Amino acid sequence: MSEAIQILQKYWKHESFRKPQEEIINSVLSGKDTFALLPTGGGKSICFQVPAMINRGIALVISPLVALMKDQVANLQQREIKAIALTGGISTEDTIDLLDNCQFGNYKFLYLSPERLQSEWILERIKNLPINLIAIDEAHCVSQWGHDFRPSYLKISQLKVHFPKVPFIALTASATPRVREDIISQLGLEKPNVFQKSFARENIAYMVFEEEDKLFRTEQILRKNPEPSIIYVRNRKSCLDTMLQLQQLGFTATYYHGGLSSKDKDKNMQLWIKEEVQVIVATNAFGMGIDKANVKTVIHIQLPENLENYYQESGRAGRNGEKAFAIILTSPSDIFQARDQSINTRPDKKFLLEMYVKLCNYFQIAYGEGIDEKFGFNLNAFCVRYGFPTLKTYNALVFLDNQGVLTLSQEFSEKVSLQFIIPSKEVLRYMSLNPTEEEVIVTILRTYPGIYEMAIPFNLSLIAKKSNHSESDVSQMLQKLKEKEIVTYNAKNNDAALVFNEIREDEKTINRIAKYLEHQNQLKILQLESVLQYVNDSKHCKRSLILSYFEEKDSVACGICSFCLSQKKGKKDISSITQQILEQLRTSDLSSREIEKKTLIETNDLIFALQMLLENNIISLKSNNSYSLKK
C-alpha cells in the first residue's frame, strides 16, 4: 500500500482516491510543477494536503477567501493536523507569533492571502520556513480573463525565485483554456503536468424554465423531489423572503448568507446537513467546503452572475452519482433587470475615487496613514450618509478588496436585528394608544413581513428614511418597545468589518488599479451575456452549451435536460395526461392551477391536454375559470 493511501485512510477516512487525485499527488511528490482543473466536488484540497503530509516541512497555501481558509484550517485541526491561517486584520505581534509557531512548532500548513506576500518582512520570514510545497488555490484569480481576477496573485510568481526547487501546484474548479494557459504563464510554472477532469456531469439534468410564478413552480419541484435541496438567490432580502414563503407553503427551510453571524451560519447549515430541514435558501456565500452527497435539486430563482459560478453552484447536486436537477427559473423581466444592473451597478473610475475618499473620511483616516487599521462597518449607514447607491457601492468595495487595497469581511458576529414578540392585534392596540409611533411601526411591518416569526436583520437607516424620521428617533423608539417587551432589539450596528491594507493615497491608489476596473467591467458584461445566451438558447442541449462554454466538445445530446426533453414531447402519450385530468375532475371542479398542483403535469402539457378536452366537448370551462366534466 502506498504512503499516500495510508495518509488518506488515516486522516480522511477514505478508502481510495477519486480519479485523477492519485496521479496529481504523484506528480507533486515527484517534484513537478502541477496544474489541476477539477470541477466542483472533485476534491482539490486532497491533492495538495496529502503530499504535504508525506514530505517533511510545511506547505504554503495561498487562497483569496478568508472564510475558505478558516474552513480548511478548522477541518485539518479536527483531523489533528497542525495548521495556521494568516488572514488580514491580525496585528503585527500576533503575526510574528504565528510565524514563530510555523518555524518552531512542527506545523504542516500555513494558509495566507496573496496580499500578505506584499509585506516584505512577512516574505522574509516565509523564506526561512522549511517549505515543502506551494499550493495556489482558486488559481483563476491570477488571470485577467478569470471570473475573479486579483492583481495580488501576480506577485506569487516571485516565490519561484526564493523557492526554485519547491514544486508549485495551481488548482481551480473552473477555467476556460485561455484562462488555463494564462495561469500557467503568470505563475511561472515550469513545464507543468496538467490534469483536467471533464466538466460533464452525466447525472445532472440541466433545466431552464420561463415562469411568471416562480414560487408555484418551485413548490411543484420540491414536492416532486422531497430530498435535500438548495435554492440560490442573489441578495440577502430574497434569501429571507423566499425561506418565509416556503415555510408558509409547509416546507421545512432555513437560510444562509454573508450577513449571518458565524454561529447562525453554522446552526442553519447543520439543520440542512442533518436533514432536519429539506431546503436551504442561500446566496453565493454558501457552498465552500460543502460536500453533501444526496442533494437532489439546485434551483436558481434569479440569474447567476456568470457560468463559472453557475457550474460550481449547480454542481453541488448529485454528488452521490444519482440523477439530480440543476434548474434556472427565469422570466423576461429577469433579463431586462440583469442587463440594467450590469450597467448601472458597476462603478467607474470617478465613482470609485469618490467612494474611496469618502470611506477614508468616514473613518477619519489621514492621508498617508491607515495601513492595517480595522473598523466595524455598516454599508447601508455609509450609503445613506453620502447618498451612494448601495449595490454600486458594494461592487466598488468588492473591487477594492480584489485589488488588495482593503479587506471586506462579512464574517461578523454582531448585527442589528428586530422581532415583534407580542401578537399582531396587540401591536395594533399599542399603535392606537401611541399614534406618534404608528408611522415607524407600520413602515417596519410593511418592510419586514416575517418579523413576527423570527429576529430579522434590520436596516435602521432604511426605516428612518422611509418613515421620515431621524435614525436616533427610530433607535430611541425601538429601545422603548424593547423595554416594554414588545420587541427584541439588538442594536449593534455593524454588518461587516473593513481592514485597510495600504496607506491612504487617494488618486495615486485609484489610478494604479483603474486599468483593471475597465477590463473587469467589460468582462462582467461578457459573462452576463454568456448566461443570457445559455438561458435563451432553444436549439441546443443545455449540458452541451455548458461544455461548449468551457471549450469542451461534446456532440452527443444528454437526453435529460429541458431542451432534450422538449424534443421528446411530441412522442408523449397524451392520453395518459388527459386520463389524469379526468380522474381529478370526477371528484370536483378544478382550475388549471389546482389540476397542475395535484397532478404535477408540466404547464405546457396541461394546457395542450385541456384544450383537446374542450375541443372534444368532454369538459367545459365555467365562469369562475374552473373546469368541469360534461354531464
C-alpha positions as CSV (number, residue, x, y, z in Angstrom):
1,M,0.0,0.0,0.0
2,S,1.4,3.4,-1.0
3,E,2.1,6.0,1.7
4,A,-0.4,8.4,0.1
5,I,-3.2,5.9,0.5
6,Q,-2.2,5.3,4.1
7,I,-2.3,9.0,4.8
8,L,-5.7,9.3,3.1
9,Q,-7.1,6.4,5.2
10,K,-5.6,7.6,8.5
11,Y,-6.6,11.2,8.4
12,W,-9.5,11.5,5.9
13,K,-11.1,8.0,6.4
14,H,-11.4,7.4,2.6
15,E,-10.5,4.0,1.2
16,S,-9.3,5.2,-2.2
17,F,-8.7,8.3,-4.2
18,R,-11.0,9.7,-6.8
19,K,-9.7,10.0,-10.4
20,P,-7.3,11.8,-11.0
21,Q,-6.3,12.7,-7.4
22,E,-3.7,10.0,-7.1
23,E,-2.0,11.0,-10.4
24,I,-1.9,14.6,-9.3
25,I,-0.4,13.6,-5.9
26,N,2.3,11.5,-7.6
27,S,3.1,14.5,-9.9
28,V,3.6,16.7,-6.8
29,L,5.7,14.1,-4.9
30,S,8.0,13.7,-8.0
31,G,8.8,17.5,-7.6
32,K,7.0,18.6,-10.7
33,D,5.0,21.8,-11.1
34,T,1.4,20.8,-11.5
35,F,-1.8,22.3,-12.8
36,A,-5.1,20.7,-11.7
37,L,-8.5,21.7,-13.1
38,L,-11.1,19.8,-11.1
39,P,-14.7,20.8,-11.3
40,T,-16.6,21.4,-8.1
41,G,-16.8,18.3,-5.9
42,G,-13.6,16.9,-7.4
43,G,-11.6,17.0,-4.1
44,K,-9.0,19.6,-4.9
45,S,-7.7,20.2,-1.4
46,I,-6.7,16.5,-1.0
47,C,-4.3,16.9,-4.0
48,F,-2.0,19.2,-2.0
49,Q,-2.8,18.2,1.6
50,V,-1.8,14.6,1.2
51,P,1.7,15.2,-0.4
52,A,2.3,17.9,2.2
53,M,1.7,15.4,4.9
54,I,4.1,12.9,3.3
55,N,7.1,15.3,2.9
56,R,9.0,16.9,5.8
57,G,8.4,20.6,6.3
58,I,5.4,22.9,5.9
59,A,3.1,23.6,2.9
60,L,2.4,27.2,2.0
61,V,-1.2,27.5,0.7
62,I,-2.3,30.8,-0.9
63,S,-6.1,31.4,-1.0
64,P,-8.1,34.6,-1.6
65,L,-11.0,33.7,0.6
66,V,-10.8,34.2,4.4
67,A,-13.8,32.0,5.0
68,L,-12.4,29.2,2.9
69,M,-9.0,29.4,4.7
70,K,-10.7,29.3,8.1
71,D,-12.8,26.4,6.9
72,Q,-9.9,24.3,5.7
73,V,-7.8,25.1,8.7
74,A,-10.7,24.0,11.0
75,N,-11.1,20.8,9.0
76,L,-7.4,20.0,9.3
77,Q,-7.3,20.7,13.0
78,Q,-10.3,18.4,13.5
79,R,-8.1,15.7,12.0
80,E,-5.3,16.6,14.5
81,I,-3.2,18.1,11.7
82,K,-1.4,21.4,12.7
83,A,-2.4,24.3,10.5
84,I,-2.5,28.1,10.7
85,A,-4.3,30.8,8.7
86,L,-2.6,34.2,8.4
87,T,-5.5,36.5,7.4
88,G,-5.9,40.2,7.3
89,G,-6.6,42.2,10.4
90,I,-4.2,40.2,12.6
91,S,-1.8,42.5,14.5
92,T,1.9,42.5,13.8
93,E,2.6,41.0,17.2
94,D,0.2,38.1,16.6
95,T,1.5,37.6,13.1
96,I,5.1,37.3,14.5
97,D,3.8,34.7,17.0
98,L,2.0,32.7,14.3
99,L,5.1,32.7,12.1
100,D,7.2,31.6,15.1
101,N,4.8,28.7,15.5
102,C,5.3,27.8,11.9
103,Q,9.1,27.8,12.2
104,F,9.4,26.0,15.5
105,G,6.1,24.3,16.2
106,N,6.1,21.4,13.7
107,Y,3.1,22.9,11.7
108,K,2.2,21.2,8.4
109,F,0.1,24.0,6.7
110,L,0.4,27.8,6.6
111,Y,-2.6,29.4,4.8
112,L,-2.3,33.1,3.8
113,S,-3.9,35.6,1.4
114,P,-1.8,36.8,-1.6
115,E,-1.9,40.3,-0.2
116,R,0.2,39.2,2.8
117,L,3.1,38.3,0.4
118,Q,3.3,42.0,-0.4
119,S,4.7,42.7,3.1
120,E,8.5,42.4,2.8
121,W,9.0,41.4,6.4
122,I,6.4,38.6,6.1
123,L,8.1,37.4,2.9
124,E,11.5,37.4,4.7
125,R,10.1,35.2,7.5
126,I,8.5,32.8,5.0
127,K,11.8,32.4,3.2
128,N,13.2,30.9,6.4
129,L,10.5,28.3,6.7
130,P,11.0,24.7,5.6
131,I,8.5,25.0,2.7
132,N,7.9,21.6,1.0
133,L,5.1,22.7,-1.4
134,I,3.4,25.9,-2.6
135,A,-0.3,25.5,-3.4
136,I,-2.2,28.2,-5.2
137,D,-6.0,27.7,-4.6
138,E,-8.6,29.5,-6.7
139,A,-5.8,29.9,-9.3
140,H,-8.1,31.5,-11.9
141,C,-7.7,34.7,-9.8
142,V,-4.2,35.2,-11.4
143,S,-5.8,35.6,-14.9
144,Q,-7.4,38.8,-16.1
145,W,-9.7,36.6,-18.1
146,G,-10.8,34.7,-15.0
147,H,-14.1,35.5,-13.3
148,D,-12.4,36.8,-10.1
149,F,-9.1,38.5,-11.1
150,R,-6.9,39.7,-8.2
151,P,-3.7,41.6,-9.1
152,S,-2.1,40.5,-5.9
153,Y,-1.9,36.9,-7.4
154,L,0.5,38.2,-10.0
155,K,3.2,38.5,-7.2
156,I,3.0,34.8,-6.4
157,S,5.5,34.1,-9.2
158,Q,8.2,35.9,-7.2
159,L,8.2,32.9,-4.9
160,K,9.8,30.9,-7.7
161,V,13.0,33.0,-7.1
162,H,13.1,32.1,-3.4
163,F,12.0,28.5,-3.7
164,P,13.3,27.3,-7.0
165,K,13.3,23.6,-6.1
166,V,9.9,23.6,-4.4
167,P,7.0,22.3,-6.5
168,F,4.1,24.5,-7.2
169,I,0.5,23.2,-7.6
170,A,-2.2,25.5,-9.1
171,L,-5.8,24.4,-8.5
172,T,-9.1,25.8,-9.8
173,A,-12.6,24.5,-10.4
174,S,-13.5,26.5,-13.5
175,A,-11.2,27.8,-16.2
176,T,-11.5,28.1,-20.0
177,P,-8.4,27.0,-22.0
178,R,-7.5,30.7,-22.3
179,V,-7.5,31.1,-18.6
180,R,-5.6,27.9,-18.0
181,E,-2.8,29.0,-20.3
182,D,-2.7,32.4,-18.6
183,I,-2.5,30.8,-15.1
184,I,0.5,28.7,-16.2
185,S,2.2,31.7,-17.7
186,Q,1.5,34.2,-14.9
187,L,2.6,31.8,-12.1
188,G,5.7,30.9,-14.0
189,L,5.0,27.1,-13.8
190,E,7.9,25.2,-15.4
191,K,6.6,22.5,-17.9
192,P,3.8,21.6,-15.5
193,N,2.0,18.3,-15.6
194,V,-1.6,19.3,-16.5
195,F,-4.6,17.4,-15.2
196,Q,-8.1,18.3,-16.3
197,K,-11.2,16.4,-15.4
198,S,-14.2,16.6,-17.8
199,F,-16.8,19.2,-16.9
200,A,-19.5,16.8,-17.9
201,R,-21.8,15.7,-15.0
202,E,-23.7,12.8,-16.6
203,N,-26.3,12.5,-13.8
204,I,-27.3,16.2,-13.7
205,A,-30.3,17.3,-15.7
206,Y,-29.8,21.0,-16.5
207,M,-33.2,22.7,-16.8
208,V,-34.3,26.2,-17.8
209,F,-38.0,27.2,-17.4
210,E,-39.6,30.5,-18.1
211,E,-42.0,31.2,-15.3
212,E,-44.2,34.1,-14.3
213,D,-45.0,32.4,-10.9
214,K,-41.6,31.1,-9.8
215,L,-42.8,30.3,-6.3
216,F,-45.5,28.0,-7.7
217,R,-43.0,26.1,-9.9
218,T,-40.5,25.9,-7.0
219,E,-43.3,24.3,-4.9
220,Q,-44.0,21.8,-7.6
221,I,-40.3,20.8,-7.9
222,L,-39.8,20.5,-4.2
223,R,-42.9,18.4,-3.7
224,K,-42.0,16.1,-6.5
225,N,-38.4,15.8,-5.2
226,P,-38.6,15.8,-1.3
227,E,-34.8,15.2,-0.9
228,P,-32.3,17.9,0.2
229,S,-32.3,21.0,-2.0
230,I,-30.5,24.3,-2.4
231,I,-32.2,27.4,-3.7
232,Y,-29.8,30.2,-4.8
233,V,-30.8,33.8,-4.8
234,R,-28.8,37.0,-5.5
235,N,-29.3,39.0,-2.3
236,R,-30.0,38.7,1.4
237,K,-33.5,40.0,1.3
238,S,-34.5,37.5,-1.3
239,C,-32.9,34.8,0.9
240,L,-35.1,35.6,3.9
241,D,-38.3,36.3,1.8
242,T,-38.0,33.0,-0.1
243,M,-37.5,31.0,3.0
244,L,-40.5,32.5,4.7
245,Q,-42.7,31.8,1.6
246,L,-41.6,28.2,1.5
247,Q,-42.3,27.8,5.2
248,Q,-45.8,29.2,4.7
249,L,-46.3,26.5,2.0
250,G,-45.4,23.9,4.6
251,F,-41.8,23.2,3.7
252,T,-39.1,22.9,6.2
253,A,-36.5,25.5,5.2
254,T,-33.6,27.6,6.5
255,Y,-31.4,30.2,5.0
256,Y,-27.7,31.2,4.7
257,H,-26.0,34.5,3.6
258,G,-22.9,36.6,4.4
259,G,-24.9,38.7,6.8
260,L,-25.4,36.0,9.4
261,S,-23.2,35.6,12.4
262,S,-20.8,32.6,12.3
263,K,-22.9,30.9,15.0
264,D,-26.1,31.3,12.9
265,K,-24.4,30.2,9.7
266,D,-23.2,27.0,11.4
267,K,-26.6,26.4,13.1
268,N,-28.6,26.8,9.8
269,M,-26.1,24.8,7.8
270,Q,-26.2,21.9,10.3
271,L,-30.0,21.9,10.2
272,W,-29.8,21.3,6.5
273,I,-26.9,18.8,6.5
274,K,-28.6,16.7,9.2
275,E,-31.8,16.9,7.1
276,E,-33.8,18.5,9.8
277,V,-34.9,20.8,7.0
278,Q,-35.4,20.0,3.3
279,V,-34.3,23.3,1.8
280,I,-31.6,25.9,2.4
281,V,-32.1,29.2,0.6
282,A,-28.7,30.9,0.1
283,T,-26.7,33.5,-1.6
284,N,-23.4,32.5,-3.3
285,A,-21.8,32.9,0.2
286,F,-23.0,29.3,0.7
287,G,-21.1,26.3,-0.6
288,M,-17.5,26.4,0.4
289,G,-16.4,23.1,1.8
290,I,-19.9,21.7,1.5
291,D,-19.9,18.1,0.2
292,K,-23.3,16.8,0.9
293,A,-23.8,13.8,-1.4
294,N,-27.5,13.5,-1.7
295,V,-28.6,17.0,-2.9
296,K,-31.4,16.3,-5.4
297,T,-32.1,19.8,-6.7
298,V,-30.3,23.1,-7.0
299,I,-32.7,25.8,-8.1
300,H,-31.6,29.4,-9.2
301,I,-34.7,31.6,-9.0
302,Q,-32.6,34.6,-10.1
303,L,-30.0,34.6,-12.9
304,P,-26.4,33.8,-11.8
305,E,-23.6,36.3,-12.5
306,N,-21.6,34.0,-14.8
307,L,-21.5,30.4,-16.0
308,E,-18.4,29.7,-13.9
309,N,-20.3,30.4,-10.7
310,Y,-23.4,28.6,-12.0
311,Y,-21.4,25.5,-12.9
312,Q,-20.0,25.3,-9.4
313,E,-23.3,26.0,-7.6
314,S,-25.3,23.6,-9.7
315,G,-22.6,21.0,-9.3
316,R,-23.5,20.7,-5.6
317,A,-26.3,18.5,-6.8
318,G,-26.0,14.7,-7.3
319,R,-22.6,14.0,-5.9
320,N,-23.8,10.6,-5.0
321,G,-24.0,9.8,-8.7
322,E,-27.8,9.5,-8.7
323,K,-29.9,11.6,-11.0
324,A,-30.2,15.2,-9.9
325,F,-31.6,18.5,-11.2
326,A,-30.0,21.9,-11.8
327,I,-32.8,24.4,-12.6
328,I,-32.9,28.0,-13.5
329,L,-36.3,29.7,-13.3
330,T,-36.4,32.9,-15.4
331,S,-38.8,35.5,-16.7
332,P,-38.4,38.2,-19.4
333,S,-38.1,40.8,-16.6
334,D,-35.1,39.0,-15.2
335,I,-33.2,39.5,-18.4
336,F,-34.0,43.3,-18.6
337,Q,-33.2,43.7,-14.9
338,A,-29.9,41.8,-15.2
339,R,-28.7,43.9,-18.2
340,D,-29.8,47.1,-16.4
341,Q,-27.9,46.1,-13.2
342,S,-24.8,45.1,-15.2
343,I,-24.5,48.7,-16.5
344,N,-25.9,50.8,-13.6
345,T,-24.3,49.0,-10.7
346,R,-20.8,48.7,-12.0
347,P,-18.5,51.5,-10.6
348,D,-16.4,53.6,-12.9
349,K,-13.1,55.3,-12.0
350,K,-14.8,58.6,-11.0
351,F,-17.2,56.8,-8.6
352,L,-14.5,54.5,-7.2
353,L,-12.3,57.5,-6.3
354,E,-15.2,59.5,-4.7
355,M,-16.3,56.4,-2.7
356,Y,-12.8,55.6,-1.5
357,V,-12.1,59.2,-0.4
358,K,-15.4,59.3,1.5
359,L,-14.7,55.9,3.0
360,C,-11.4,57.2,4.4
361,N,-13.0,60.4,5.7
362,Y,-15.8,58.3,7.2
363,F,-13.2,56.5,9.4
364,Q,-11.1,59.7,9.8
365,I,-8.1,58.2,8.2
366,A,-5.5,60.9,7.4
367,Y,-3.6,60.9,4.1
368,G,-0.5,58.6,4.3
369,E,-2.0,56.6,7.2
370,G,-4.5,53.8,7.8
371,I,-2.5,50.7,7.0
372,D,-3.6,47.6,9.0
373,E,-6.4,49.6,10.7
374,K,-9.6,47.6,11.2
375,F,-13.1,49.1,11.5
376,G,-16.7,47.8,12.0
377,F,-18.7,48.9,9.0
378,N,-22.4,49.3,8.2
379,L,-22.8,49.6,4.4
380,N,-26.4,51.0,4.5
381,A,-25.5,53.7,7.0
382,F,-22.5,54.7,4.9
383,C,-24.5,54.9,1.7
384,V,-27.3,56.9,3.4
385,R,-24.8,59.4,4.8
386,Y,-23.2,60.1,1.4
387,G,-26.2,59.4,-0.9
388,F,-24.4,56.5,-2.7
389,P,-26.4,53.7,-4.4
390,T,-26.0,50.6,-2.2
391,L,-25.3,47.9,-4.8
392,K,-22.8,50.1,-6.8
393,T,-21.0,50.9,-3.6
394,Y,-20.8,47.3,-2.6
395,N,-19.4,46.4,-6.0
396,A,-16.8,49.1,-5.6
397,L,-15.8,47.7,-2.2
398,V,-15.5,44.2,-3.6
399,F,-13.3,45.6,-6.4
400,L,-11.0,47.3,-3.8
401,D,-11.0,44.0,-1.9
402,N,-10.0,42.1,-5.0
403,Q,-7.2,44.6,-5.7
404,G,-5.9,44.2,-2.1
405,V,-6.4,47.8,-1.2
406,L,-8.7,46.7,1.7
407,T,-10.2,43.5,3.0
408,L,-14.0,43.4,3.2
409,S,-15.0,40.7,5.7
410,Q,-18.6,39.7,6.2
411,E,-17.6,37.1,8.8
412,F,-19.0,39.2,11.6
413,S,-20.7,38.3,14.8
414,E,-23.0,41.2,15.6
415,K,-25.9,42.8,13.7
416,V,-29.0,44.9,14.1
417,S,-32.0,42.6,14.5
418,L,-35.6,43.0,15.4
419,Q,-38.6,40.8,16.2
420,F,-42.1,41.6,17.4
421,I,-42.8,39.2,20.3
422,I,-46.5,40.1,21.0
423,P,-49.4,39.2,18.7
424,S,-50.3,41.5,15.8
425,K,-53.6,42.5,17.4
426,E,-51.7,43.7,20.5
427,V,-49.3,45.7,18.2
428,L,-52.4,47.4,16.6
429,R,-53.7,48.2,20.0
430,Y,-50.4,49.7,21.0
431,M,-50.4,51.9,17.9
432,S,-53.9,53.2,18.6
433,L,-52.7,54.2,22.1
434,N,-49.4,55.7,20.8
435,P,-50.2,57.4,17.5
436,T,-46.9,59.2,17.3
437,E,-45.1,55.9,16.8
438,E,-47.6,54.5,14.3
439,E,-45.8,55.6,11.2
440,V,-42.5,54.0,12.2
441,I,-44.1,50.7,13.3
442,V,-46.3,50.5,10.1
443,T,-43.2,51.1,8.0
444,I,-41.3,48.3,9.8
445,L,-44.2,45.8,9.4
446,R,-44.6,46.6,5.7
447,T,-40.8,46.3,5.0
448,Y,-40.3,43.1,7.0
449,P,-43.4,40.8,6.7
450,G,-41.7,37.9,8.6
451,I,-40.9,40.0,11.7
452,Y,-43.4,38.2,13.9
453,E,-41.8,34.8,13.2
454,M,-38.2,35.4,13.8
455,A,-35.5,38.0,14.5
456,I,-34.9,39.8,11.2
457,P,-31.7,41.6,10.1
458,F,-32.8,45.2,10.4
459,N,-31.8,48.3,8.4
460,L,-32.2,51.2,10.7
461,S,-31.2,53.8,8.1
462,L,-33.8,52.5,5.6
463,I,-36.6,52.6,8.1
464,A,-35.7,56.1,9.2
465,K,-35.7,57.3,5.6
466,K,-39.0,55.6,4.6
467,S,-40.8,56.8,7.7
468,N,-39.4,60.4,7.5
469,H,-37.7,60.2,11.0
470,S,-34.1,60.5,12.1
471,E,-32.1,57.4,12.9
472,S,-31.8,58.5,16.5
473,D,-35.6,58.9,16.9
474,V,-36.2,55.4,15.4
475,S,-33.5,53.9,17.6
476,Q,-35.0,55.5,20.8
477,M,-38.4,54.3,19.8
478,L,-37.2,50.7,19.4
479,Q,-35.4,50.8,22.7
480,K,-38.7,51.9,24.3
481,L,-40.5,49.0,22.6
482,K,-37.8,46.7,23.9
483,E,-38.2,47.9,27.4
484,K,-42.0,47.3,27.2
485,E,-41.2,43.8,25.9
486,I,-43.0,44.4,22.6
487,V,-39.9,43.6,20.6
488,T,-36.4,42.0,20.9
489,Y,-33.9,44.5,19.6
490,N,-30.2,44.0,19.1
491,A,-28.7,47.4,18.3
492,K,-25.0,46.7,17.5
493,N,-25.0,48.4,14.1
494,N,-22.2,46.8,12.1
495,D,-22.7,44.4,9.2
496,A,-19.1,43.9,8.1
497,A,-15.5,44.6,9.0
498,L,-13.0,46.6,6.9
499,V,-9.2,46.3,7.1
500,F,-7.2,48.8,5.2
501,N,-4.2,47.0,3.7
502,E,-2.5,50.2,2.3
503,I,-1.9,53.7,3.4
504,R,-4.3,56.3,2.1
505,E,-3.1,57.9,-1.1
506,D,-6.4,58.7,-2.8
507,E,-5.8,59.4,-6.6
508,K,-2.5,57.5,-6.5
509,T,-4.2,54.4,-5.2
510,I,-7.1,54.6,-7.6
511,N,-5.0,55.5,-10.7
512,R,-2.9,52.4,-10.1
513,I,-5.8,50.0,-10.2
514,A,-8.1,51.8,-12.6
515,K,-6.8,49.9,-15.6
516,Y,-8.1,46.7,-14.1
517,L,-11.5,48.2,-13.4
518,E,-12.4,48.9,-17.0
519,H,-11.3,45.4,-18.0
520,Q,-13.3,43.8,-15.2
521,N,-16.4,45.8,-16.1
522,Q,-16.2,44.7,-19.8
523,L,-15.6,41.1,-18.7
524,K,-18.6,41.1,-16.3
525,I,-20.8,42.2,-19.2
526,L,-19.5,39.5,-21.5
527,Q,-20.0,36.9,-18.7
528,L,-23.6,38.1,-18.3
529,E,-24.2,37.8,-22.0
530,S,-23.0,34.2,-21.8
531,V,-25.5,33.5,-19.1
532,L,-28.3,35.1,-21.2
533,Q,-27.2,33.1,-24.2
534,Y,-27.4,29.9,-22.1
535,V,-30.9,30.7,-20.8
536,N,-32.3,31.9,-24.1
537,D,-30.9,29.2,-26.4
538,S,-33.8,26.9,-27.5
539,K,-31.9,24.9,-30.1
540,H,-29.2,23.1,-28.2
541,C,-28.7,20.6,-25.4
542,K,-28.1,22.6,-22.1
543,R,-25.3,20.3,-21.0
544,S,-23.6,20.7,-24.4
545,L,-23.9,24.5,-24.0
546,I,-22.1,24.4,-20.7
547,L,-19.4,22.2,-22.0
548,S,-19.0,24.4,-25.1
549,Y,-18.5,27.5,-22.8
550,F,-15.5,25.7,-21.2
551,E,-14.4,24.7,-24.8
552,E,-15.0,21.0,-24.1
553,K,-16.5,19.5,-27.2
554,D,-19.4,17.0,-26.8
555,S,-21.7,16.4,-29.8
556,V,-23.9,13.9,-28.0
557,A,-27.1,15.4,-26.5
558,C,-27.6,14.5,-22.9
559,G,-31.2,13.4,-23.3
560,I,-32.3,14.6,-19.8
561,C,-32.1,18.4,-19.9
562,S,-35.0,20.8,-20.6
563,F,-34.1,21.1,-24.3
564,C,-33.7,17.4,-24.8
565,L,-37.0,16.6,-23.1
566,S,-38.8,19.2,-25.2
567,Q,-37.7,17.3,-28.3
568,K,-39.3,14.2,-26.9
569,K,-42.6,15.9,-26.1
570,G,-44.2,15.1,-29.5
571,K,-43.7,11.4,-28.7
572,K,-45.6,11.6,-25.4
573,D,-48.8,9.6,-24.9
574,I,-51.3,12.5,-24.5
575,S,-54.0,10.0,-23.4
576,S,-52.2,9.3,-20.1
577,I,-52.2,13.1,-19.4
578,T,-55.9,13.5,-20.2
579,Q,-56.8,10.5,-18.1
580,Q,-55.1,12.1,-15.1
581,I,-57.1,15.3,-15.6
582,L,-60.4,13.4,-15.9
583,E,-59.7,11.5,-12.8
584,Q,-59.3,14.7,-10.8
585,L,-62.4,16.3,-12.3
586,R,-64.6,13.3,-11.4
587,T,-64.1,14.4,-7.8
588,S,-64.7,18.1,-8.1
589,D,-64.4,21.1,-10.4
590,L,-60.9,22.5,-10.5
591,S,-58.9,25.4,-12.0
592,S,-55.9,24.7,-14.2
593,R,-53.7,25.8,-11.3
594,E,-55.3,23.3,-9.0
595,I,-55.1,20.5,-11.5
596,E,-51.4,21.3,-12.1
597,K,-50.8,21.2,-8.3
598,K,-52.5,17.9,-7.9
599,T,-51.0,16.1,-10.9
600,L,-47.6,17.8,-11.3
601,I,-48.2,17.8,-15.1
602,E,-46.0,20.3,-16.8
603,T,-47.8,23.6,-17.6
604,N,-47.5,23.4,-21.4
605,D,-48.6,19.7,-21.5
606,L,-51.6,20.6,-19.2
607,I,-52.7,23.5,-21.4
608,F,-52.5,21.3,-24.5
609,A,-54.5,18.5,-23.0
610,L,-57.2,20.8,-21.6
611,Q,-57.6,22.4,-25.0
612,M,-58.1,19.0,-26.6
613,L,-60.7,18.0,-24.0
614,L,-62.5,21.3,-24.5
615,E,-62.5,20.9,-28.3
616,N,-63.8,17.4,-28.0
617,N,-66.6,18.6,-25.7
618,I,-65.5,16.3,-22.9
619,I,-65.1,19.1,-20.3
620,S,-66.3,22.7,-20.1
621,L,-64.9,25.9,-18.7
622,K,-67.1,27.6,-16.1
623,S,-67.4,31.4,-15.5
624,N,-65.1,31.1,-12.4
625,N,-62.3,29.7,-14.6
626,S,-62.7,26.2,-13.2
627,Y,-63.0,23.1,-15.4
628,S,-65.9,20.7,-15.1
629,L,-66.8,17.3,-16.6
630,K,-69.7,17.4,-19.1
631,K,-72.7,15.6,-18.0
